Amino acid sequence: MFRFKSLTSRIVFLHIVAVAVAAVFLPLLLLWLLNSEINQLHREAMRDQADVLGERLSVDPGGKVVLNLPESLKGLYSDAYGRYRYDIFDADGHVLFSSHRAEPPKQALSGTISGASVIRDIGDQTVRIHVAEDLSHRDVIIDDIVSNFFRRVGWITIPILLILLAADIVIFRRAVIPLLQASEEARNIGPARTGIRLPTERIPSEILPLVTAVNQAFDRLEEGFHAQRQFTADAAHQLRTPLAILRTRIETLEAGKGTRELHADIESMGRIVNQLLEIAELDTLVLDPGETADLRAVCAEVVGSIAPYALAQQKDIALRGTDGPVQVKGNAEMLQRAIFNLAENAIKYTADDTSVDVEVRDDGSVRVRDCGPGIPLAEQDLIFRRFWRGDRRRTDGAGLGLSIVQGVVDDHAATVAVENLPTGGAQFTLSFHLASAEPTGAS
């Protein structure tokens, strides 16, 4: 099949092919139906004539079958007219009456002769009446043929139109397959996958300028995303040095009023800078599909590193669940950052003298539970946004921790769920793909 760049040309060409096929087969079908109707009319007409002849048969007093034809019928079956013939046979096949006695019956009924036969009982005798027409001299009654033809076969136009409609739908769907494929590619484009472009190889020429313009827009968006990520990373790096200098100078001051608060502010700012760097790294992260990590070991390292912070807050943190390794698909460092942020967030909100539980399960999931106030249902879809905080009066965070968790989840095609526990507190569940199983989510 020819390949057209133009969508219109493609549709028109395929439609012409469909119409051409229909134009070949439809007349053949109609011709067959028309001939069938003509033959049916001919047979009915011959049977009618045979019935008329049968009405003219009778038995004389001597028991002999006689035929009384009026002059009008004699002229119809005369040799001079030469169109219709009749033969009347007895039960033994002997000719009783014939309109062409000069010819043998078998020869008379050959060639272009066609007719019909009826059986009649005349008195105590059975006769067969055969009426035939010479087709070489036939002139069809047009009105009867047309009337019966459309009455019997006119219904076929509806299925034909439906077939043509179905053919048009199939043709159009085949023509727009490249557009559907391009739309599927477009669905995969997002902030974490800005390098994907719409394919242009099989796009029709009418749509190609639009697809090209969309790809150019994606190029500009990718440049904008790259500039934004680069700015975030550069700003975080540049802030680290003055923060370190400020921290050193504060440590050289004599302990006095406000020194502790300054140290707390510096630590908070340092935490924000580190989170910005983590976000910048997540935005540029490209995972190795074959990379795996031991989820149990990652959680153990997180609990060990954050335990001093929890104890300083008069809280506790415990590692629970399976004791054996749980191999999942993913980058160990990124998984550690996500679980660390969840644990740190849980320590901030859990009540004093309570414990935060980090539970590792064999199905590749991690549950982080706290004993805090829980999360209102209206806010459970908002907490993973960057810089979003439910309580704006708190100054111990910038609303970046859970957005980092969401970024790690997206990069690993994992899921994160949050729920309030019946006993109080919130539970976050991270579900990763086991190393022995293929991922079922987005690649």
N, C-alpha and C positions, 0 to 999 in steps of 0.2 A: 504494500500500500504506500502511496505517495505520502511524504511528510510535508505538511504546510506550516509555515510560520504564522500565518494568519488564522485566528480562531474562526472568523467568518468563513474563510475559504474552506477550512476543514469541515465545518458543519454543512456548508452548501454542497461540497463534494460528496460527503457521506450520504446526505439526503438525496442527492441525484442518483447515487447508486441504489439506494433503497427504492426510489420511485421507478427507476429503470427495471429493477427486478419485478416490482409489482406490475409494471406496464407489460411485461412479457407474459407473466403467468395469469394475470387477471383476464385478458382477452381470450386466452385459451380456455380458461374455466367458463367464461360467459358463452363462448362458442359451443362448448360441449353441452351446457345447459340449454342453449337455444335449439341445438339439433335434437336434444332429448325431448324438448317441448313440441317441436314440429312433428317428430315421429309419433308422439303420444296423440297429438291432434289428428294425424293421419290415420292411426289405428282406430280411434274413436269414430272418425268419419266413415271408415270402411265398415265398421260394425253397425253403424246406423243404417248404411245402405243395405247391408245384409238383412237387417231386421225389416226394412221396408219390403225387400223382395220376399221375405218369409211371410209377410202379411198378404202377399198376392198369391200365395200357393193355396190350393184347395184340392178336394177329392171329388171326382165326378161320380155319378151313380154306379158306374162300373168299377169303382175302387181305384181308378187311375189318378195319379197326381197331375194336376194341370196348373199352368202359370198364366195368370191374367195380368198382363202389363199394359198400362195406359200408354198412349202415344208419347207422352212426355218422357217416360222412362225408357221407352224403346229408342228414342233419339239419343238419350244419354249414353246407352250402351251400344249404339250403332257403330259399325266399322267406319262410317264416314267421320264420326266425332273422334273415335280412336283413343279415348282417354281412359274410360272405365270398361271393365269386363266382369262378367259373372259366370260361375259354373255351379250347378246344383247337382249333387251326387246322392244316390240312394245309399242304403246301409252297406251294400256290397261294393261301393266305389264306382258304380257305373254312372255315366253322365246322363242325367235326366233332361237338363236344359243347359244351354250355353249360348252366350252372345257371340261366339267365334267358333262355330262348328267346323269351319274350314281348316282350323289348326288343331293339332294334337294338344290336349290339355297340358301335358307336362312341358311342352315347348312354349305354350302360351304363358306359363307362370315362371319363366326364367328371365334372365337379363335384368332389365330395370323395372320389372313388374314387382309390386309390393302390395299386399292386401291383408285381409282378415277373414276368419271363418266363424260361423255360428251353427249350432245344431238345433234343429226344430223337429217337433213331432207333428206330422200332418196326418190326421186320422190315426190309423194303426201303423203308419210307416215313419221311419226316422230318416231325415234328410240332412245333408250338410251343405250349407250355402257358403260359397267362397266368392268374395268380391275383391277385385284387384284394381290398382291404378298404374298406369304407365308413367313412371316418375320422370321420364324424359320430356313429358308434356305437362308437368304439374305447374300450376300457378297458385301460390299460397295466398290465403286470405289474410292480408296484413293485419287488419284490426284484431282478429281473433288471436293471432300469434302474439302480437304485442301485449294485448290485455292479459292473456294467460301467462306469458313469460314474466312480466313484472309482478303479477300476483303470486307466482310461485317462487321466484328467485330474487325479488327485490329486497328481501330481508338480509341477503348476504352483504349488502353495502355497509351495515352497521358493524359486523365483525371486521370487515376490511378496514374501516376507519379506525377501529380500536387497535388493530394490528399496526397500522401506520403510526398511530399515536405512541404505542409502545416502542416502535422502532425509533421514533424521534427522541424519546426519553433516553433510550440506550445510547443512541448516537451522541446526544449532548453530554451525557455523563462520561462517555469515553473521551470526548473532546476536552472536558474540564478536569480530567484526572491530574494533569500537571499542576493546576491551580490548587487542587485539594492537597497534593503532596507538598506544595509550597506553604500552605496554611498549617500543615502538620509541623513543618520545620519551624514556622514562626512561633508556635506554641512553646517550643523549647528554649526560646530566647528569653533571658532574664538578667537581672543584675549580676548573678554569678556565672552566666554563660553569655557574655556579650560578643563572643567571637563567631557565633553562628550567623550565616547569611542565607537568604532565600536562593534556591537553585534557579538558574536562568537558561539551562540547556534546552528544555522542551517547552518553555513558556511561549505562548502565541505572541506575534509581533504587536498586537493591539495592547497586550497587557505588559509586555516587556519594559516599556518606559516607566510604568508604575513600580514594577518590581525593582528596577534599577534605582529609582529614586528612594524606595524604602531601604534598600541596602546602603545607599549613600547616607541616609539618615541614621542607620545603625552604626555606620562608621563614625559619624560625628558624636553619637551617643557614647560609643565605646571610648572615644578620645576624652569626652567629658568625664566618664567614670574613671578612666585612668588618671586624669589630672586631679580629680577629687581624692582618689585613693593615695596618690603620690603626695598631695598636700597634707592629708591626714598623717601619713607616715613621717613626712619631713617635719611637720609641726611637733609631733610627739617626740621625735629624736632631738629637735632643737630645745624642747622644754626640759628634757632630762638634765642637761648640763646646768642651767641656772637653778633648777631645783636641788641638785646635788650641792652646788655652791651655797645656796641658801641654808640647806640643812647643816652644812659644816659650820657656817658662821653662827647659826643659832646654838649649836653645841658648844661653841667657845664662850658663849655668854654665861654669866653667872645665873644659877638657878634662881628664878624669881617669879613674880606674878606675870602670867601670860606665856611663859616659856613652854609649859606643857601644851597649851592650846595651839601655839605655833607649830610644835612638833606634830600634833594631830592634823593640823591643816596641811602641813607638808606631806604627811603620809597619805592623806586623802587625795591631794593633787597628784602625787606619784602614782597612786592606784589608777586614777583616771588616765594619766599618760600611758601607763602600761596597757590599759584596756583599749585605748585608741590604737596602739601598735598591734595588739592582737586582732582588732577589726581589720586593720590594713593588711595584715598577713592572711586573714581568712578570705578577703576579697581577691587575693591573687593566688590562693592555694589551688594547686592541681594535684588531685589524689592519684596515686598509683592503684589501678584496679586490683592488683595482686597483693597489696599491702595488708597485713593483718596485725592485730594487737591483742594482748591478753587483758581482757576487761577487768578480771579480778586483780591483776597486778597493778593496773592503772588506778583502780579505786583504792587499793592499799596505799599506794604512794600519795594519793590526794589526802586520805585520812591522816597519814603520818605527818604530812607537811602542814596541814591546817589545824592539827590538834592544839599546838601552843596558842594559836589565836583564839580557839574556842575556850580553852582554860582561862585565858586572860579575861574573857567575857563572862566568866563564872558559868560556863556551859560545857557540855561534853559532846563528843562525837564518837560513833561506834561503827565498825564495819561488820556487816552481817551477811547472811546468805551462804552460797556455796563456797567450799574451801579449795576446790580444784580450779585449774585454769579454764577460762572461757574465751576461746579465740573468736574474734569478730573481725569483719572487714573494716579497715580504717587506719588512720594515722594515730599512733599512741599519744603523741604530744597534743594533738587537737582534742582527742577524747579527754585527756587530762584537764585541759583548760575548761572544757564544757562542764565536767563533773565538779571541778574546783569552784567554778562560779556558782553552780547550784548549791554546793555545800556552804560556801561563804554566805550566800543569800539566806540560806536556812538558819545559819548561826545568828545572823543579824535579827531575824524575826522570831526565833524561838524564845520561849520564856526562860527566865533565869532558873538555874538549877535543874534544867531539863537536858535531854540528849537529842542530838540529830543522828538519825540512822541512815547509813548508806548500805543498801542491800543489793548484792549482785546475784542475778538469777541465771540458771543454765540456759535460758532461751535467748540470751544476749541482751537482756534489759537491766537497767540500773534504776533503783527507786531511792529517792532522797526524801526523807520524812522529817518534819519538824513539829514542834508543839506550840506554834504561834497562833495568831488570830485567824489564819486561813486567808483565802483570796476571794473577794466577792465575784459572783458569776459574771457580772457585767464587765469586770476587768480582766478576766482570764484570757480573752483574746487580745488584750492590749499590752500585757506585761512584757511581751517579747519585742516590742518596738524600741528602737534606739531612743535614748534620752527620755523615755516615758517613766514617770514615777507616780504612784498612786497618792503618796503623801508628799506634797511639794515642800512641806516645812522641814523635812529631813535633809540634812546636809552631809550625810555620810555616804553618798553615792550619786552617780550621774545618770543612772538608768541605762547602763551599758552592759551589765553582767549577763542578763537574760537574753539580750540581743546577740551576744557572743554565743550563747548556748544554741540559739536558733540558727545562727550561721553555721556552726559545726554540724548540726542536724541536717541542714539543707545540703551541705557538701557531701555528707555520707549517705544521702538518700534514706535517712533514718526518720523516726517520729518522736515527738515529745508531747506528753499529755500531762495535764495538771488537774487535780481534784482535791476537794476538801474532805478530810477524814471525819468519820462519825464521832471519834473521840476528841476532835479538835486538831487544828493544824492543817498543813497542806502537804500533798505528796506529788512530786514530780517524777515522771517515768520516762526514761530515755530507752528507746528500743532500736538496737543495731542489728545488722544482718550477720548471722553466724558465718564463719569462714567456710563451713562445709555446705552452705546453702546459697543459692543464687538470689540476689535481691529481687524483691517483687515490686519495688517502687520505681521512681524515676532514676535513670542512669546518670 
